[in-house]
């Protein structure tokens, strides 16, 4: 017995979107497991990500879809899309194309570590930030 064919895009209806019809998306490096960034997606961003194979988010500051790397060239090839147990957070397991995930020019947006009550920058800027490359 074969499983019934899923209707295209039907999976997105199982995602629990927040009040703004957005869901948080965590981007994780497929090679080393490092969390690269957290952004937002709407239904269109999730569906385009599945279709294109590249990370697409919804930029709240731009008010539109944001194809990661559209300006910087630092795209994210999506290897897996996962949904958490509450269906309210999405995980993109990605292969970065380029070394930069953060608009600050760093490999990850999580470049500060709490040390003795202070946030300490522990990751270097790899490329000067661009004013246009922000979430």
PyMOL CGO cylinders between C-alpha atoms (Angstrom):
from pymol import cmd
from pymol.cgo import CYLINDER

trace = [
    CYLINDER, 0.00, 0.00, 0.00, 1.42, 3.38, -0.98, 0.3, 1, 1, 1, 1, 1, 1,
    CYLINDER, 1.42, 3.38, -0.98, 0.88, 6.56, 0.96, 0.3, 1, 1, 1, 1, 1, 1,
    CYLINDER, 0.88, 6.56, 0.96, -1.42, 9.10, -0.66, 0.3, 1, 1, 1, 1, 1, 1,
    CYLINDER, -1.42, 9.10, -0.66, 0.40, 11.81, -2.56, 0.3, 1, 1, 1, 1, 1, 1,
    CYLINDER, 0.40, 11.81, -2.56, 0.68, 15.01, -0.57, 0.3, 1, 1, 1, 1, 1, 1,
    CYLINDER, 0.68, 15.01, -0.57, -0.83, 18.03, -2.22, 0.3, 1, 1, 1, 1, 1, 1,
    CYLINDER, -0.83, 18.03, -2.22, 1.81, 20.57, -3.26, 0.3, 1, 1, 1, 1, 1, 1,
    CYLINDER, 1.81, 20.57, -3.26, 2.37, 23.10, -0.48, 0.3, 1, 1, 1, 1, 1, 1,
    CYLINDER, 2.37, 23.10, -0.48, -0.08, 21.35, 1.86, 0.3, 1, 1, 1, 1, 1, 1,
    CYLINDER, -0.08, 21.35, 1.86, 2.65, 21.01, 4.48, 0.3, 1, 1, 1, 1, 1, 1,
    CYLINDER, 2.65, 21.01, 4.48, 2.71, 24.76, 5.06, 0.3, 1, 1, 1, 1, 1, 1,
    CYLINDER, 2.71, 24.76, 5.06, -0.84, 24.61, 6.45, 0.3, 1, 1, 1, 1, 1, 1,
    CYLINDER, -0.84, 24.61, 6.45, 0.53, 22.65, 9.42, 0.3, 1, 1, 1, 1, 1, 1,
    CYLINDER, 0.53, 22.65, 9.42, 2.81, 25.54, 10.44, 0.3, 1, 1, 1, 1, 1, 1,
    CYLINDER, 2.81, 25.54, 10.44, 1.47, 27.63, 13.32, 0.3, 1, 1, 1, 1, 1, 1,
    CYLINDER, 1.47, 27.63, 13.32, 2.02, 31.22, 12.23, 0.3, 1, 1, 1, 1, 1, 1,
    CYLINDER, 2.02, 31.22, 12.23, 1.98, 34.06, 14.74, 0.3, 1, 1, 1, 1, 1, 1,
    CYLINDER, 1.98, 34.06, 14.74, -0.34, 37.05, 14.83, 0.3, 1, 1, 1, 1, 1, 1,
    CYLINDER, -0.34, 37.05, 14.83, 1.48, 38.76, 11.94, 0.3, 1, 1, 1, 1, 1, 1,
    CYLINDER, 1.48, 38.76, 11.94, 1.26, 35.56, 9.87, 0.3, 1, 1, 1, 1, 1, 1,
    CYLINDER, 1.26, 35.56, 9.87, 4.99, 35.04, 10.39, 0.3, 1, 1, 1, 1, 1, 1,
    CYLINDER, 4.99, 35.04, 10.39, 6.94, 32.15, 11.88, 0.3, 1, 1, 1, 1, 1, 1,
    CYLINDER, 6.94, 32.15, 11.88, 10.51, 32.32, 13.24, 0.3, 1, 1, 1, 1, 1, 1,
    CYLINDER, 10.51, 32.32, 13.24, 13.08, 30.46, 11.16, 0.3, 1, 1, 1, 1, 1, 1,
    CYLINDER, 13.08, 30.46, 11.16, 16.43, 29.29, 12.51, 0.3, 1, 1, 1, 1, 1, 1,
    CYLINDER, 16.43, 29.29, 12.51, 19.20, 28.79, 9.93, 0.3, 1, 1, 1, 1, 1, 1,
    CYLINDER, 19.20, 28.79, 9.93, 21.68, 26.09, 10.95, 0.3, 1, 1, 1, 1, 1, 1,
    CYLINDER, 21.68, 26.09, 10.95, 24.88, 25.19, 9.11, 0.3, 1, 1, 1, 1, 1, 1,
    CYLINDER, 24.88, 25.19, 9.11, 24.55, 21.64, 7.72, 0.3, 1, 1, 1, 1, 1, 1,
    CYLINDER, 24.55, 21.64, 7.72, 28.29, 21.10, 7.99, 0.3, 1, 1, 1, 1, 1, 1,
    CYLINDER, 28.29, 21.10, 7.99, 29.01, 21.94, 11.63, 0.3, 1, 1, 1, 1, 1, 1,
    CYLINDER, 29.01, 21.94, 11.63, 25.60, 22.49, 13.26, 0.3, 1, 1, 1, 1, 1, 1,
    CYLINDER, 25.60, 22.49, 13.26, 26.30, 26.12, 14.12, 0.3, 1, 1, 1, 1, 1, 1,
    CYLINDER, 26.30, 26.12, 14.12, 23.26, 28.39, 14.37, 0.3, 1, 1, 1, 1, 1, 1,
    CYLINDER, 23.26, 28.39, 14.37, 23.82, 31.10, 11.77, 0.3, 1, 1, 1, 1, 1, 1,
    CYLINDER, 23.82, 31.10, 11.77, 20.81, 33.34, 12.16, 0.3, 1, 1, 1, 1, 1, 1,
    CYLINDER, 20.81, 33.34, 12.16, 17.17, 33.68, 13.09, 0.3, 1, 1, 1, 1, 1, 1,
    CYLINDER, 17.17, 33.68, 13.09, 14.72, 35.40, 10.77, 0.3, 1, 1, 1, 1, 1, 1,
    CYLINDER, 14.72, 35.40, 10.77, 11.01, 35.34, 9.89, 0.3, 1, 1, 1, 1, 1, 1,
    CYLINDER, 11.01, 35.34, 9.89, 9.02, 33.68, 7.13, 0.3, 1, 1, 1, 1, 1, 1,
    CYLINDER, 9.02, 33.68, 7.13, 5.49, 33.88, 5.83, 0.3, 1, 1, 1, 1, 1, 1,
    CYLINDER, 5.49, 33.88, 5.83, 3.76, 31.20, 3.77, 0.3, 1, 1, 1, 1, 1, 1,
    CYLINDER, 3.76, 31.20, 3.77, 5.14, 32.56, 0.50, 0.3, 1, 1, 1, 1, 1, 1,
    CYLINDER, 5.14, 32.56, 0.50, 8.73, 32.52, 1.84, 0.3, 1, 1, 1, 1, 1, 1,
    CYLINDER, 8.73, 32.52, 1.84, 8.43, 28.91, 3.01, 0.3, 1, 1, 1, 1, 1, 1,
    CYLINDER, 8.43, 28.91, 3.01, 6.92, 27.77, -0.27, 0.3, 1, 1, 1, 1, 1, 1,
    CYLINDER, 6.92, 27.77, -0.27, 9.55, 29.59, -2.35, 0.3, 1, 1, 1, 1, 1, 1,
    CYLINDER, 9.55, 29.59, -2.35, 12.29, 28.08, -0.18, 0.3, 1, 1, 1, 1, 1, 1,
    CYLINDER, 12.29, 28.08, -0.18, 10.94, 24.60, -0.85, 0.3, 1, 1, 1, 1, 1, 1,
    CYLINDER, 10.94, 24.60, -0.85, 10.57, 25.29, -4.57, 0.3, 1, 1, 1, 1, 1, 1,
    CYLINDER, 10.57, 25.29, -4.57, 13.90, 27.08, -5.17, 0.3, 1, 1, 1, 1, 1, 1,
    CYLINDER, 13.90, 27.08, -5.17, 16.07, 25.16, -2.71, 0.3, 1, 1, 1, 1, 1, 1,
    CYLINDER, 16.07, 25.16, -2.71, 17.47, 28.43, -1.36, 0.3, 1, 1, 1, 1, 1, 1,
    CYLINDER, 17.47, 28.43, -1.36, 16.60, 30.25, 1.86, 0.3, 1, 1, 1, 1, 1, 1,
    CYLINDER, 16.60, 30.25, 1.86, 13.87, 32.85, 1.54, 0.3, 1, 1, 1, 1, 1, 1,
    CYLINDER, 13.87, 32.85, 1.54, 12.65, 34.90, 4.49, 0.3, 1, 1, 1, 1, 1, 1,
    CYLINDER, 12.65, 34.90, 4.49, 10.20, 37.71, 5.10, 0.3, 1, 1, 1, 1, 1, 1,
    CYLINDER, 10.20, 37.71, 5.10, 12.03, 40.91, 5.96, 0.3, 1, 1, 1, 1, 1, 1,
    CYLINDER, 12.03, 40.91, 5.96, 10.02, 42.94, 8.44, 0.3, 1, 1, 1, 1, 1, 1,
    CYLINDER, 10.02, 42.94, 8.44, 12.18, 46.03, 7.83, 0.3, 1, 1, 1, 1, 1, 1,
    CYLINDER, 12.18, 46.03, 7.83, 11.75, 45.81, 4.05, 0.3, 1, 1, 1, 1, 1, 1,
    CYLINDER, 11.75, 45.81, 4.05, 8.14, 44.61, 4.25, 0.3, 1, 1, 1, 1, 1, 1,
    CYLINDER, 8.14, 44.61, 4.25, 8.72, 41.96, 1.57, 0.3, 1, 1, 1, 1, 1, 1,
    CYLINDER, 8.72, 41.96, 1.57, 10.29, 38.61, 0.77, 0.3, 1, 1, 1, 1, 1, 1,
    CYLINDER, 10.29, 38.61, 0.77, 14.04, 38.56, 1.23, 0.3, 1, 1, 1, 1, 1, 1,
    CYLINDER, 14.04, 38.56, 1.23, 16.05, 36.02, -0.71, 0.3, 1, 1, 1, 1, 1, 1,
    CYLINDER, 16.05, 36.02, -0.71, 19.13, 35.55, 1.45, 0.3, 1, 1, 1, 1, 1, 1,
    CYLINDER, 19.13, 35.55, 1.45, 22.16, 36.77, -0.47, 0.3, 1, 1, 1, 1, 1, 1,
    CYLINDER, 22.16, 36.77, -0.47, 20.19, 38.73, -3.07, 0.3, 1, 1, 1, 1, 1, 1,
    CYLINDER, 20.19, 38.73, -3.07, 22.52, 41.68, -2.52, 0.3, 1, 1, 1, 1, 1, 1,
    CYLINDER, 22.52, 41.68, -2.52, 25.58, 40.18, -0.83, 0.3, 1, 1, 1, 1, 1, 1,
    CYLINDER, 25.58, 40.18, -0.83, 25.81, 36.92, -2.77, 0.3, 1, 1, 1, 1, 1, 1,
    CYLINDER, 25.81, 36.92, -2.77, 25.99, 34.94, 0.49, 0.3, 1, 1, 1, 1, 1, 1,
    CYLINDER, 25.99, 34.94, 0.49, 23.12, 32.57, -0.27, 0.3, 1, 1, 1, 1, 1, 1,
    CYLINDER, 23.12, 32.57, -0.27, 22.00, 29.57, 1.76, 0.3, 1, 1, 1, 1, 1, 1,
    CYLINDER, 22.00, 29.57, 1.76, 21.32, 26.28, -0.04, 0.3, 1, 1, 1, 1, 1, 1,
    CYLINDER, 21.32, 26.28, -0.04, 18.60, 24.53, 1.95, 0.3, 1, 1, 1, 1, 1, 1,
    CYLINDER, 18.60, 24.53, 1.95, 19.23, 20.83, 2.59, 0.3, 1, 1, 1, 1, 1, 1,
    CYLINDER, 19.23, 20.83, 2.59, 16.33, 20.26, 4.99, 0.3, 1, 1, 1, 1, 1, 1,
    CYLINDER, 16.33, 20.26, 4.99, 13.29, 22.11, 6.28, 0.3, 1, 1, 1, 1, 1, 1,
    CYLINDER, 13.29, 22.11, 6.28, 12.21, 20.98, 9.74, 0.3, 1, 1, 1, 1, 1, 1,
    CYLINDER, 12.21, 20.98, 9.74, 9.33, 21.92, 12.02, 0.3, 1, 1, 1, 1, 1, 1,
    CYLINDER, 9.33, 21.92, 12.02, 9.53, 21.92, 15.83, 0.3, 1, 1, 1, 1, 1, 1,
    CYLINDER, 9.53, 21.92, 15.83, 7.22, 19.95, 18.13, 0.3, 1, 1, 1, 1, 1, 1,
    CYLINDER, 7.22, 19.95, 18.13, 4.78, 22.85, 18.60, 0.3, 1, 1, 1, 1, 1, 1,
    CYLINDER, 4.78, 22.85, 18.60, 4.80, 23.59, 14.86, 0.3, 1, 1, 1, 1, 1, 1,
    CYLINDER, 4.80, 23.59, 14.86, 5.64, 27.23, 15.56, 0.3, 1, 1, 1, 1, 1, 1,
    CYLINDER, 5.64, 27.23, 15.56, 9.36, 27.38, 14.67, 0.3, 1, 1, 1, 1, 1, 1,
    CYLINDER, 9.36, 27.38, 14.67, 10.95, 26.30, 11.39, 0.3, 1, 1, 1, 1, 1, 1,
    CYLINDER, 10.95, 26.30, 11.39, 14.54, 25.14, 10.96, 0.3, 1, 1, 1, 1, 1, 1,
    CYLINDER, 14.54, 25.14, 10.96, 16.42, 25.52, 7.69, 0.3, 1, 1, 1, 1, 1, 1,
    CYLINDER, 16.42, 25.52, 7.69, 19.47, 23.23, 7.59, 0.3, 1, 1, 1, 1, 1, 1,
    CYLINDER, 19.47, 23.23, 7.59, 21.64, 25.06, 5.09, 0.3, 1, 1, 1, 1, 1, 1,
    CYLINDER, 21.64, 25.06, 5.09, 24.91, 24.94, 3.22, 0.3, 1, 1, 1, 1, 1, 1,
    CYLINDER, 24.91, 24.94, 3.22, 26.15, 28.53, 3.20, 0.3, 1, 1, 1, 1, 1, 1,
    CYLINDER, 26.15, 28.53, 3.20, 27.42, 29.83, -0.13, 0.3, 1, 1, 1, 1, 1, 1,
    CYLINDER, 27.42, 29.83, -0.13, 29.92, 32.29, 1.18, 0.3, 1, 1, 1, 1, 1, 1,
    CYLINDER, 29.92, 32.29, 1.18, 31.19, 32.79, 4.71, 0.3, 1, 1, 1, 1, 1, 1,
    CYLINDER, 31.19, 32.79, 4.71, 28.74, 35.49, 5.85, 0.3, 1, 1, 1, 1, 1, 1,
    CYLINDER, 28.74, 35.49, 5.85, 25.30, 34.97, 7.38, 0.3, 1, 1, 1, 1, 1, 1,
    CYLINDER, 25.30, 34.97, 7.38, 25.02, 38.16, 9.46, 0.3, 1, 1, 1, 1, 1, 1,
    CYLINDER, 25.02, 38.16, 9.46, 24.45, 41.69, 8.16, 0.3, 1, 1, 1, 1, 1, 1,
    CYLINDER, 24.45, 41.69, 8.16, 27.33, 42.74, 10.45, 0.3, 1, 1, 1, 1, 1, 1,
    CYLINDER, 27.33, 42.74, 10.45, 29.72, 40.85, 8.15, 0.3, 1, 1, 1, 1, 1, 1,
    CYLINDER, 29.72, 40.85, 8.15, 30.20, 37.88, 10.46, 0.3, 1, 1, 1, 1, 1, 1,
    CYLINDER, 30.20, 37.88, 10.46, 29.72, 34.16, 9.87, 0.3, 1, 1, 1, 1, 1, 1,
    CYLINDER, 29.72, 34.16, 9.87, 26.88, 34.01, 12.42, 0.3, 1, 1, 1, 1, 1, 1,
    CYLINDER, 26.88, 34.01, 12.42, 24.53, 36.51, 14.01, 0.3, 1, 1, 1, 1, 1, 1,
    CYLINDER, 24.53, 36.51, 14.01, 25.41, 34.90, 17.35, 0.3, 1, 1, 1, 1, 1, 1,
    CYLINDER, 25.41, 34.90, 17.35, 28.84, 36.52, 17.68, 0.3, 1, 1, 1, 1, 1, 1,
    CYLINDER, 28.84, 36.52, 17.68, 28.54, 37.76, 21.28, 0.3, 1, 1, 1, 1, 1, 1,
    CYLINDER, 28.54, 37.76, 21.28, 29.06, 35.58, 24.35, 0.3, 1, 1, 1, 1, 1, 1,
    CYLINDER, 29.06, 35.58, 24.35, 28.09, 36.39, 27.93, 0.3, 1, 1, 1, 1, 1, 1,
    CYLINDER, 28.09, 36.39, 27.93, 31.23, 36.51, 30.06, 0.3, 1, 1, 1, 1, 1, 1,
    CYLINDER, 31.23, 36.51, 30.06, 31.07, 37.62, 33.69, 0.3, 1, 1, 1, 1, 1, 1,
    CYLINDER, 31.07, 37.62, 33.69, 27.95, 39.72, 33.15, 0.3, 1, 1, 1, 1, 1, 1,
    CYLINDER, 27.95, 39.72, 33.15, 29.07, 41.40, 29.92, 0.3, 1, 1, 1, 1, 1, 1,
    CYLINDER, 29.07, 41.40, 29.92, 28.51, 40.64, 26.24, 0.3, 1, 1, 1, 1, 1, 1,
    CYLINDER, 28.51, 40.64, 26.24, 31.87, 40.03, 24.60, 0.3, 1, 1, 1, 1, 1, 1,
    CYLINDER, 31.87, 40.03, 24.60, 32.32, 39.96, 20.83, 0.3, 1, 1, 1, 1, 1, 1,
    CYLINDER, 32.32, 39.96, 20.83, 34.02, 36.66, 20.04, 0.3, 1, 1, 1, 1, 1, 1,
    CYLINDER, 34.02, 36.66, 20.04, 33.72, 36.38, 16.26, 0.3, 1, 1, 1, 1, 1, 1,
    CYLINDER, 33.72, 36.38, 16.26, 35.50, 38.68, 13.82, 0.3, 1, 1, 1, 1, 1, 1,
    CYLINDER, 35.50, 38.68, 13.82, 34.01, 40.71, 10.99, 0.3, 1, 1, 1, 1, 1, 1,
    CYLINDER, 34.01, 40.71, 10.99, 34.89, 38.79, 7.83, 0.3, 1, 1, 1, 1, 1, 1,
    CYLINDER, 34.89, 38.79, 7.83, 33.58, 41.37, 5.39, 0.3, 1, 1, 1, 1, 1, 1,
    CYLINDER, 33.58, 41.37, 5.39, 32.63, 45.00, 6.00, 0.3, 1, 1, 1, 1, 1, 1,
    CYLINDER, 32.63, 45.00, 6.00, 28.88, 45.27, 6.50, 0.3, 1, 1, 1, 1, 1, 1,
    CYLINDER, 28.88, 45.27, 6.50, 26.74, 46.70, 3.73, 0.3, 1, 1, 1, 1, 1, 1,
    CYLINDER, 26.74, 46.70, 3.73, 24.04, 49.20, 4.63, 0.3, 1, 1, 1, 1, 1, 1,
    CYLINDER, 24.04, 49.20, 4.63, 21.58, 47.41, 2.36, 0.3, 1, 1, 1, 1, 1, 1,
    CYLINDER, 21.58, 47.41, 2.36, 22.13, 43.86, 3.68, 0.3, 1, 1, 1, 1, 1, 1,
    CYLINDER, 22.13, 43.86, 3.68, 19.93, 43.72, 6.75, 0.3, 1, 1, 1, 1, 1, 1,
    CYLINDER, 19.93, 43.72, 6.75, 17.02, 41.59, 7.89, 0.3, 1, 1, 1, 1, 1, 1,
]
cmd.load_cgo(trace, "trace")
